[in-house]
Amino acid sequence: MATKDSPATFKTRVNLVMVPVVVRDRQGKAVGNLKQDDFQLFDKGKPQYIARFSMEKAAGRLIKAGGAAPGPDQAAGEKTAVDLPDRFIAYLFDDVHMKFGDLAPSRDAAGKHIDTALRTTDRAAIYTTSGQTMQDFTDDKSLLHEALSKLRMHPVTGQGTRSCPNMTYYMADQIANKNNPTVLDAVARDVMSCQNLDPSMYQTAVQIAQQAAQQELPLGDHETRLAMSVIRDLIRRMAAMPGQRSIVLVSNGFITLPEHKTEETEIMDRAIRSSVLINSLDARGLYTDTPDITRQGTNIVTDQVLQQMDRETNRAQADVMAELAAGTGATFVQNTNDLVGGFARLVSAPEYYYLLAFSPQNLRMDGSFHALKVTLKGLKDMNVGARTGYYAPRRTENAIETAKREIEEALFSREEMNDIPVELHTQFFKSGENTARVSLVIKVDVKHLKFRKEEDRNCDDVTVVAGLFDRNGVYATGNQKKIEMRLKDETVEKRLDGGLTIRSSFDVKPGTYSVRLVVRDAEGQLMSAQNGAVEIPY
């Protein structure tokens, strides 16, 4: 038997396609009594076999972890009982695309929600798409309010603010990419009106409109990719948090074009794998399609086209928020001025959601888009919310990558698994005023493992990963041990009756820590996961 230590580092690659599904009744309440046979899943219109199915309660739970073995500063038999963070909420304000008239009310509503709705086991953070304002996860409400007070508009490119013509990213796409002659004509006539050009200069106005569209395209693309990159990075940040994780995207929305869809799908895949919900709140509240007085052309037809562009822009901006929410099993709130209530709905995840997974058959590794559809068999008056598609990978995942992914997902979860009987004991020793060592004693019952017979040896590899998280749920440190077993029958039968004992230790500062232990074997692909806690006094 050999043991190899290594840092606990991970890299995610996926094969299974995960599809979170929220089913609501006519009253909008989440339904939690459905079975696997109630669902049908289609990939490009072809029915798929649902390989994995689970119904999850999305509500966070209060973790009272204990059972630490007493250290020199603990009385014998004393239990460690601490309220550990189990829900993480990131308020992401899209200060790049929002207007002040929408930013201020949503900021105030977030402040009220923080004061009235956050629990002692909640940790909240403030982020912005511009990166100008940021407060990392904390339970200190004064720090959160200070960050909220600093929120301002930060348009990166100033798209849509030119007065003549008032070109937007959506209109630029219609003119430059879709070659829409009606929109081009309307903008050209808008140019003639705002620049006081006579009718003989119509072609000049057309050229001005086309140039404005060409200039707007890269600017709008930059702002869209900026917002999406911040969401992606925030998901990566939250993947290392234990417990329930949700983003509340507060935005007026932004335009996504076909060239952005791959990135959007990657964001949803990453969020699903990391168990991060992307909730969305339309900061415009209850809005109507009122004509923009700054868009007045030379005739009724031109005005109608420009107004139609405004209406289509409003709807297209909201599409990405709706897609990210549906694609991760989250909620999208729009067309309401009750923003405080909107935050409450978003932070309170659906009481129930289902996680469907399937392995696409004969999947080509070409990166192509696959449309998904989820329906219910014979059930009426139900609303099904699910992701609408995914992009095929460009290569398959091997066994090593699969193991790393499954261990990582388990490490940053709070769910306990008991495929392998495991005992976890913790204790601490203070070596100085500001230094301490946390020791873990882990006992694994190897007789439950499925060994592979190789000549006269019983072969299996067991990976043991332990991680420590501070009181704010921030990943502090971790390590990984790999036990390579090549055992004779006699050793398995007689010498391992008491199980396999593994020890790990961490040098930390005094404070409150939660402990997460994951054990996985290679042959049977069985897993166990346990929670613990240790509180080291200052």
Secondary structure as a PSIPRED ss2 file (coil, helix, strand):
# PSIPRED VFORMAT (PSIPRED V4.0)

   1 M C   1.000  0.000  0.000
   2 A E   0.000  0.000  1.000
   3 T E   0.000  0.000  1.000
   4 K E   0.000  0.000  1.000
   5 D E   0.000  0.000  1.000
   6 S E   0.000  0.000  1.000
   7 P E   0.000  0.000  1.000
   8 A C   1.000  0.000  0.000
   9 T C   1.000  0.000  0.000
  10 F C   1.000  0.000  0.000
  11 K C   1.000  0.000  0.000
  12 T C   1.000  0.000  0.000
  13 R C   1.000  0.000  0.000
  14 V C   1.000  0.000  0.000
  15 N C   1.000  0.000  0.000
  16 L C   1.000  0.000  0.000
  17 V E   0.000  0.000  1.000
  18 M E   0.000  0.000  1.000
  19 V E   0.000  0.000  1.000
  20 P E   0.000  0.000  1.000
  21 V E   0.000  0.000  1.000
  22 V E   0.000  0.000  1.000
  23 V E   0.000  0.000  1.000
  24 R E   0.000  0.000  1.000
  25 D C   1.000  0.000  0.000
  26 R C   1.000  0.000  0.000
  27 Q C   1.000  0.000  0.000
  28 G C   1.000  0.000  0.000
  29 K C   1.000  0.000  0.000
  30 A E   0.000  0.000  1.000
  31 V C   1.000  0.000  0.000
  32 G C   1.000  0.000  0.000
  33 N C   1.000  0.000  0.000
  34 L C   1.000  0.000  0.000
  35 K C   1.000  0.000  0.000
  36 Q H   0.000  1.000  0.000
  37 D H   0.000  1.000  0.000
  38 D H   0.000  1.000  0.000
  39 F E   0.000  0.000  1.000
  40 Q E   0.000  0.000  1.000
  41 L E   0.000  0.000  1.000
  42 F E   0.000  0.000  1.000
  43 D E   0.000  0.000  1.000
  44 K C   1.000  0.000  0.000
  45 G C   1.000  0.000  0.000
  46 K E   0.000  0.000  1.000
  47 P E   0.000  0.000  1.000
  48 Q C   1.000  0.000  0.000
  49 Y C   1.000  0.000  0.000
  50 I C   1.000  0.000  0.000
  51 A C   1.000  0.000  0.000
  52 R E   0.000  0.000  1.000
  53 F E   0.000  0.000  1.000
  54 S E   0.000  0.000  1.000
  55 M E   0.000  0.000  1.000
  56 E E   0.000  0.000  1.000
  57 K E   0.000  0.000  1.000
  58 A C   1.000  0.000  0.000
  59 A C   1.000  0.000  0.000
  60 G C   1.000  0.000  0.000
  61 R C   1.000  0.000  0.000
  62 L C   1.000  0.000  0.000
  63 I E   0.000  0.000  1.000
  64 K E   0.000  0.000  1.000
  65 A E   0.000  0.000  1.000
  66 G C   1.000  0.000  0.000
  67 G C   1.000  0.000  0.000
  68 A C   1.000  0.000  0.000
  69 A C   1.000  0.000  0.000
  70 P C   1.000  0.000  0.000
  71 G C   1.000  0.000  0.000
  72 P C   1.000  0.000  0.000
  73 D C   1.000  0.000  0.000
  74 Q C   1.000  0.000  0.000
  75 A C   1.000  0.000  0.000
  76 A C   1.000  0.000  0.000
  77 G C   1.000  0.000  0.000
  78 E C   1.000  0.000  0.000
  79 K C   1.000  0.000  0.000
  80 T C   1.000  0.000  0.000
  81 A C   1.000  0.000  0.000
  82 V E   0.000  0.000  1.000
  83 D E   0.000  0.000  1.000
  84 L E   0.000  0.000  1.000
  85 P C   1.000  0.000  0.000
  86 D C   1.000  0.000  0.000
  87 R E   0.000  0.000  1.000
  88 F E   0.000  0.000  1.000
  89 I E   0.000  0.000  1.000
  90 A E   0.000  0.000  1.000
  91 Y E   0.000  0.000  1.000
  92 L E   0.000  0.000  1.000
  93 F E   0.000  0.000  1.000
  94 D C   1.000  0.000  0.000
  95 D C   1.000  0.000  0.000
  96 V C   1.000  0.000  0.000
  97 H C   1.000  0.000  0.000
  98 M C   1.000  0.000  0.000
  99 K C   1.000  0.000  0.000
 100 F H   0.000  1.000  0.000
 101 G H   0.000  1.000  0.000
 102 D H   0.000  1.000  0.000
 103 L H   0.000  1.000  0.000
 104 A H   0.000  1.000  0.000
 105 P H   0.000  1.000  0.000
 106 S H   0.000  1.000  0.000
 107 R H   0.000  1.000  0.000
 108 D H   0.000  1.000  0.000
 109 A H   0.000  1.000  0.000
 110 A H   0.000  1.000  0.000
 111 G H   0.000  1.000  0.000
 112 K H   0.000  1.000  0.000
 113 H H   0.000  1.000  0.000
 114 I H   0.000  1.000  0.000
 115 D H   0.000  1.000  0.000
 116 T H   0.000  1.000  0.000
 117 A H   0.000  1.000  0.000
 118 L C   1.000  0.000  0.000
 119 R C   1.000  0.000  0.000
 120 T C   1.000  0.000  0.000
 121 T C   1.000  0.000  0.000
 122 D E   0.000  0.000  1.000
 123 R E   0.000  0.000  1.000
 124 A E   0.000  0.000  1.000
 125 A E   0.000  0.000  1.000
 126 I E   0.000  0.000  1.000
 127 Y E   0.000  0.000  1.000
 128 T E   0.000  0.000  1.000
 129 T C   1.000  0.000  0.000
 130 S C   1.000  0.000  0.000
 131 G C   1.000  0.000  0.000
 132 Q C   1.000  0.000  0.000
 133 T C   1.000  0.000  0.000
 134 M C   1.000  0.000  0.000
 135 Q E   0.000  0.000  1.000
 136 D E   0.000  0.000  1.000
 137 F E   0.000  0.000  1.000
 138 T E   0.000  0.000  1.000
 139 D C   1.000  0.000  0.000
 140 D C   1.000  0.000  0.000
 141 K H   0.000  1.000  0.000
 142 S H   0.000  1.000  0.000
 143 L H   0.000  1.000  0.000
 144 L H   0.000  1.000  0.000
 145 H H   0.000  1.000  0.000
 146 E H   0.000  1.000  0.000
 147 A H   0.000  1.000  0.000
 148 L H   0.000  1.000  0.000
 149 S H   0.000  1.000  0.000
 150 K C   1.000  0.000  0.000
 151 L C   1.000  0.000  0.000
 152 R C   1.000  0.000  0.000
 153 M C   1.000  0.000  0.000
 154 H C   1.000  0.000  0.000
 155 P C   1.000  0.000  0.000
 156 V C   1.000  0.000  0.000
 157 T C   1.000  0.000  0.000
 158 G C   1.000  0.000  0.000
 159 Q C   1.000  0.000  0.000
 160 G C   1.000  0.000  0.000
 161 T C   1.000  0.000  0.000
 162 R C   1.000  0.000  0.000
 163 S C   1.000  0.000  0.000
 164 C C   1.000  0.000  0.000
 165 P C   1.000  0.000  0.000
 166 N C   1.000  0.000  0.000
 167 M C   1.000  0.000  0.000
 168 T C   1.000  0.000  0.000
 169 Y H   0.000  1.000  0.000
 170 Y H   0.000  1.000  0.000
 171 M H   0.000  1.000  0.000
 172 A H   0.000  1.000  0.000
 173 D H   0.000  1.000  0.000
 174 Q H   0.000  1.000  0.000
 175 I H   0.000  1.000  0.000
 176 A H   0.000  1.000  0.000
 177 N H   0.000  1.000  0.000
 178 K C   1.000  0.000  0.000
 179 N C   1.000  0.000  0.000
 180 N C   1.000  0.000  0.000
 181 P H   0.000  1.000  0.000
 182 T H   0.000  1.000  0.000
 183 V H   0.000  1.000  0.000
 184 L H   0.000  1.000  0.000
 185 D H   0.000  1.000  0.000
 186 A H   0.000  1.000  0.000
 187 V H   0.000  1.000  0.000
 188 A H   0.000  1.000  0.000
 189 R H   0.000  1.000  0.000
 190 D H   0.000  1.000  0.000
 191 V H   0.000  1.000  0.000
 192 M H   0.000  1.000  0.000
 193 S H   0.000  1.000  0.000
 194 C H   0.000  1.000  0.000
 195 Q C   1.000  0.000  0.000
 196 N C   1.000  0.000  0.000
 197 L C   1.000  0.000  0.000
 198 D C   1.000  0.000  0.000
 199 P H   0.000  1.000  0.000
 200 S H   0.000  1.000  0.000
 201 M H   0.000  1.000  0.000
 202 Y H   0.000  1.000  0.000
 203 Q H   0.000  1.000  0.000
 204 T H   0.000  1.000  0.000
 205 A H   0.000  1.000  0.000
 206 V H   0.000  1.000  0.000
 207 Q H   0.000  1.000  0.000
 208 I H   0.000  1.000  0.000
 209 A H   0.000  1.000  0.000
 210 Q H   0.000  1.000  0.000
 211 Q H   0.000  1.000  0.000
 212 A H   0.000  1.000  0.000
 213 A H   0.000  1.000  0.000
 214 Q H   0.000  1.000  0.000
 215 Q H   0.000  1.000  0.000
 216 E H   0.000  1.000  0.000
 217 L H   0.000  1.000  0.000
 218 P H   0.000  1.000  0.000
 219 L H   0.000  1.000  0.000
 220 G H   0.000  1.000  0.000
 221 D H   0.000  1.000  0.000
 222 H H   0.000  1.000  0.000
 223 E H   0.000  1.000  0.000
 224 T H   0.000  1.000  0.000
 225 R H   0.000  1.000  0.000
 226 L H   0.000  1.000  0.000
 227 A H   0.000  1.000  0.000
 228 M H   0.000  1.000  0.000
 229 S H   0.000  1.000  0.000
 230 V H   0.000  1.000  0.000
 231 I H   0.000  1.000  0.000
 232 R H   0.000  1.000  0.000
 233 D H   0.000  1.000  0.000
 234 L H   0.000  1.000  0.000
 235 I H   0.000  1.000  0.000
 236 R H   0.000  1.000  0.000
 237 R H   0.000  1.000  0.000
 238 M H   0.000  1.000  0.000
 239 A C   1.000  0.000  0.000
 240 A C   1.000  0.000  0.000
 241 M C   1.000  0.000  0.000
 242 P C   1.000  0.000  0.000
 243 G C   1.000  0.000  0.000
 244 Q E   0.000  0.000  1.000
 245 R E   0.000  0.000  1.000
 246 S E   0.000  0.000  1.000
 247 I E   0.000  0.000  1.000
 248 V E   0.000  0.000  1.000
 249 L E   0.000  0.000  1.000
 250 V E   0.000  0.000  1.000
 251 S E   0.000  0.000  1.000
 252 N C   1.000  0.000  0.000
 253 G C   1.000  0.000  0.000
 254 F C   1.000  0.000  0.000
 255 I C   1.000  0.000  0.000
 256 T C   1.000  0.000  0.000
 257 L C   1.000  0.000  0.000
 258 P H   0.000  1.000  0.000
 259 E H   0.000  1.000  0.000
 260 H H   0.000  1.000  0.000
 261 K H   0.000  1.000  0.000
 262 T H   0.000  1.000  0.000
 263 E H   0.000  1.000  0.000
 264 E H   0.000  1.000  0.000
 265 T H   0.000  1.000  0.000
 266 E H   0.000  1.000  0.000
 267 I H   0.000  1.000  0.000
 268 M H   0.000  1.000  0.000
 269 D H   0.000  1.000  0.000
 270 R H   0.000  1.000  0.000
 271 A H   0.000  1.000  0.000
 272 I H   0.000  1.000  0.000
 273 R H   0.000  1.000  0.000
 274 S C   1.000  0.000  0.000
 275 S C   1.000  0.000  0.000
 276 V E   0.000  0.000  1.000
 277 L E   0.000  0.000  1.000
 278 I E   0.000  0.000  1.000
 279 N E   0.000  0.000  1.000
 280 S E   0.000  0.000  1.000
 281 L E   0.000  0.000  1.000
 282 D E   0.000  0.000  1.000
 283 A C   1.000  0.000  0.000
 284 R C   1.000  0.000  0.000
 285 G C   1.000  0.000  0.000
 286 L C   1.000  0.000  0.000
 287 Y C   1.000  0.000  0.000
 288 T C   1.000  0.000  0.000
 289 D C   1.000  0.000  0.000
 290 T C   1.000  0.000  0.000
 291 P C   1.000  0.000  0.000
 292 D C   1.000  0.000  0.000
 293 I C   1.000  0.000  0.000
 294 T C   1.000  0.000  0.000
 295 R C   1.000  0.000  0.000
 296 Q C   1.000  0.000  0.000
 297 G C   1.000  0.000  0.000
 298 T C   1.000  0.000  0.000
 299 N C   1.000  0.000  0.000
 300 I H   0.000  1.000  0.000
 301 V H   0.000  1.000  0.000
 302 T H   0.000  1.000  0.000
 303 D H   0.000  1.000  0.000
 304 Q H   0.000  1.000  0.000
 305 V H   0.000  1.000  0.000
 306 L H   0.000  1.000  0.000
 307 Q H   0.000  1.000  0.000
 308 Q H   0.000  1.000  0.000
 309 M H   0.000  1.000  0.000
 310 D H   0.000  1.000  0.000
 311 R H   0.000  1.000  0.000
 312 E H   0.000  1.000  0.000
 313 T H   0.000  1.000  0.000
 314 N H   0.000  1.000  0.000
 315 R H   0.000  1.000  0.000
 316 A H   0.000  1.000  0.000
 317 Q H   0.000  1.000  0.000
 318 A H   0.000  1.000  0.000
 319 D H   0.000  1.000  0.000
 320 V H   0.000  1.000  0.000
 321 M H   0.000  1.000  0.000
 322 A H   0.000  1.000  0.000
 323 E H   0.000  1.000  0.000
 324 L H   0.000  1.000  0.000
 325 A H   0.000  1.000  0.000
 326 A H   0.000  1.000  0.000
 327 G H   0.000  1.000  0.000
 328 T C   1.000  0.000  0.000
 329 G C   1.000  0.000  0.000
 330 A C   1.000  0.000  0.000
 331 T C   1.000  0.000  0.000
 332 F E   0.000  0.000  1.000
 333 V E   0.000  0.000  1.000
 334 Q C   1.000  0.000  0.000
 335 N C   1.000  0.000  0.000
 336 T C   1.000  0.000  0.000
 337 N C   1.000  0.000  0.000
 338 D C   1.000  0.000  0.000
 339 L H   0.000  1.000  0.000
 340 V H   0.000  1.000  0.000
 341 G H   0.000  1.000  0.000
 342 G H   0.000  1.000  0.000
 343 F H   0.000  1.000  0.000
 344 A H   0.000  1.000  0.000
 345 R H   0.000  1.000  0.000
 346 L H   0.000  1.000  0.000
 347 V H   0.000  1.000  0.000
 348 S C   1.000  0.000  0.000
 349 A C   1.000  0.000  0.000
 350 P C   1.000  0.000  0.000
 351 E C   1.000  0.000  0.000
 352 Y E   0.000  0.000  1.000
 353 Y E   0.000  0.000  1.000
 354 Y E   0.000  0.000  1.000
 355 L E   0.000  0.000  1.000
 356 L E   0.000  0.000  1.000
 357 A E   0.000  0.000  1.000
 358 F E   0.000  0.000  1.000
 359 S C   1.000  0.000  0.000
 360 P C   1.000  0.000  0.000
 361 Q C   1.000  0.000  0.000
 362 N C   1.000  0.000  0.000
 363 L C   1.000  0.000  0.000
 364 R C   1.000  0.000  0.000
 365 M C   1.000  0.000  0.000
 366 D C   1.000  0.000  0.000
 367 G C   1.000  0.000  0.000
 368 S C   1.000  0.000  0.000
 369 F E   0.000  0.000  1.000
 370 H E   0.000  0.000  1.000
 371 A E   0.000  0.000  1.000
 372 L E   0.000  0.000  1.000
 373 K E   0.000  0.000  1.000
 374 V E   0.000  0.000  1.000
 375 T E   0.000  0.000  1.000
 376 L E   0.000  0.000  1.000
 377 K C   1.000  0.000  0.000
 378 G C   1.000  0.000  0.000
 379 L C   1.000  0.000  0.000
 380 K C   1.000  0.000  0.000
 381 D C   1.000  0.000  0.000
 382 M C   1.000  0.000  0.000
 383 N E   0.000  0.000  1.000
 384 V E   0.000  0.000  1.000
 385 G E   0.000  0.000  1.000
 386 A E   0.000  0.000  1.000
 387 R C   1.000  0.000  0.000
 388 T C   1.000  0.000  0.000
 389 G E   0.000  0.000  1.000
 390 Y E   0.000  0.000  1.000
 391 Y E   0.000  0.000  1.000
 392 A C   1.000  0.000  0.000
 393 P C   1.000  0.000  0.000
 394 R C   1.000  0.000  0.000
 395 R C   1.000  0.000  0.000
 396 T C   1.000  0.000  0.000
 397 E C   1.000  0.000  0.000
 398 N C   1.000  0.000  0.000
 399 A H   0.000  1.000  0.000
 400 I H   0.000  1.000  0.000
 401 E H   0.000  1.000  0.000
 402 T H   0.000  1.000  0.000
 403 A H   0.000  1.000  0.000
 404 K H   0.000  1.000  0.000
 405 R H   0.000  1.000  0.000
 406 E H   0.000  1.000  0.000
 407 I H   0.000  1.000  0.000
 408 E H   0.000  1.000  0.000
 409 E H   0.000  1.000  0.000
 410 A H   0.000  1.000  0.000
 411 L H   0.000  1.000  0.000
 412 F C   1.000  0.000  0.000
 413 S C   1.000  0.000  0.000
 414 R C   1.000  0.000  0.000
 415 E C   1.000  0.000  0.000
 416 E C   1.000  0.000  0.000
 417 M E   0.000  0.000  1.000
 418 N E   0.000  0.000  1.000
 419 D C   1.000  0.000  0.000
 420 I C   1.000  0.000  0.000
 421 P C   1.000  0.000  0.000
 422 V E   0.000  0.000  1.000
 423 E E   0.000  0.000  1.000
 424 L E   0.000  0.000  1.000
 425 H E   0.000  0.000  1.000
 426 T E   0.000  0.000  1.000
 427 Q E   0.000  0.000  1.000
 428 F E   0.000  0.000  1.000
 429 F E   0.000  0.000  1.000
 430 K E   0.000  0.000  1.000
 431 S C   1.000  0.000  0.000
 432 G C   1.000  0.000  0.000
 433 E C   1.000  0.000  0.000
 434 N C   1.000  0.000  0.000
 435 T C   1.000  0.000  0.000
 436 A E   0.000  0.000  1.000
 437 R E   0.000  0.000  1.000
 438 V E   0.000  0.000  1.000
 439 S E   0.000  0.000  1.000
 440 L E   0.000  0.000  1.000
 441 V E   0.000  0.000  1.000
 442 I E   0.000  0.000  1.000
 443 K E   0.000  0.000  1.000
 444 V E   0.000  0.000  1.000
 445 D C   1.000  0.000  0.000
 446 V H   0.000  1.000  0.000
 447 K H   0.000  1.000  0.000
 448 H H   0.000  1.000  0.000
 449 L C   1.000  0.000  0.000
 450 K C   1.000  0.000  0.000
 451 F C   1.000  0.000  0.000
 452 R E   0.000  0.000  1.000
 453 K E   0.000  0.000  1.000
 454 E E   0.000  0.000  1.000
 455 E C   1.000  0.000  0.000
 456 D C   1.000  0.000  0.000
 457 R E   0.000  0.000  1.000
 458 N E   0.000  0.000  1.000
 459 C E   0.000  0.000  1.000
 460 D E   0.000  0.000  1.000
 461 D E   0.000  0.000  1.000
 462 V E   0.000  0.000  1.000
 463 T E   0.000  0.000  1.000
 464 V E   0.000  0.000  1.000
 465 V E   0.000  0.000  1.000
 466 A E   0.000  0.000  1.000
 467 G E   0.000  0.000  1.000
 468 L E   0.000  0.000  1.000
 469 F E   0.000  0.000  1.000
 470 D C   1.000  0.000  0.000
 471 R C   1.000  0.000  0.000
 472 N C   1.000  0.000  0.000
 473 G C   1.000  0.000  0.000
 474 V C   1.000  0.000  0.000
 475 Y E   0.000  0.000  1.000
 476 A E   0.000  0.000  1.000
 477 T E   0.000  0.000  1.000
 478 G E   0.000  0.000  1.000
 479 N E   0.000  0.000  1.000
 480 Q E   0.000  0.000  1.000
 481 K E   0.000  0.000  1.000
 482 K E   0.000  0.000  1.000
 483 I E   0.000  0.000  1.000
 484 E E   0.000  0.000  1.000
 485 M E   0.000  0.000  1.000
 486 R E   0.000  0.000  1.000
 487 L E   0.000  0.000  1.000
 488 K C   1.000  0.000  0.000
 489 D H   0.000  1.000  0.000
 490 E H   0.000  1.000  0.000
 491 T H   0.000  1.000  0.000
 492 V H   0.000  1.000  0.000
 493 E H   0.000  1.000  0.000
 494 K H   0.000  1.000  0.000
 495 R H   0.000  1.000  0.000
 496 L C   1.000  0.000  0.000
 497 D C   1.000  0.000  0.000
 498 G C   1.000  0.000  0.000
 499 G C   1.000  0.000  0.000
 500 L E   0.000  0.000  1.000
 501 T E   0.000  0.000  1.000
 502 I E   0.000  0.000  1.000
 503 R E   0.000  0.000  1.000
 504 S E   0.000  0.000  1.000
 505 S E   0.000  0.000  1.000
 506 F E   0.000  0.000  1.000
 507 D E   0.000  0.000  1.000
 508 V E   0.000  0.000  1.000
 509 K C   1.000  0.000  0.000
 510 P C   1.000  0.000  0.000
 511 G E   0.000  0.000  1.000
 512 T E   0.000  0.000  1.000
 513 Y E   0.000  0.000  1.000
 514 S E   0.000  0.000  1.000
 515 V E   0.000  0.000  1.000
 516 R E   0.000  0.000  1.000
 517 L E   0.000  0.000  1.000
 518 V E   0.000  0.000  1.000
 519 V E   0.000  0.000  1.000
 520 R E   0.000  0.000  1.000
 521 D E   0.000  0.000  1.000
 522 A C   1.000  0.000  0.000
 523 E C   1.000  0.000  0.000
 524 G C   1.000  0.000  0.000
 525 Q C   1.000  0.000  0.000
 526 L C   1.000  0.000  0.000
 527 M E   0.000  0.000  1.000
 528 S E   0.000  0.000  1.000
 529 A E   0.000  0.000  1.000
 530 Q E   0.000  0.000  1.000
 531 N E   0.000  0.000  1.000
 532 G E   0.000  0.000  1.000
 533 A E   0.000  0.000  1.000
 534 V E   0.000  0.000  1.000
 535 E E   0.000  0.000  1.000
 536 I E   0.000  0.000  1.000
 537 P C   1.000  0.000  0.000
 538 Y C   1.000  0.000  0.000
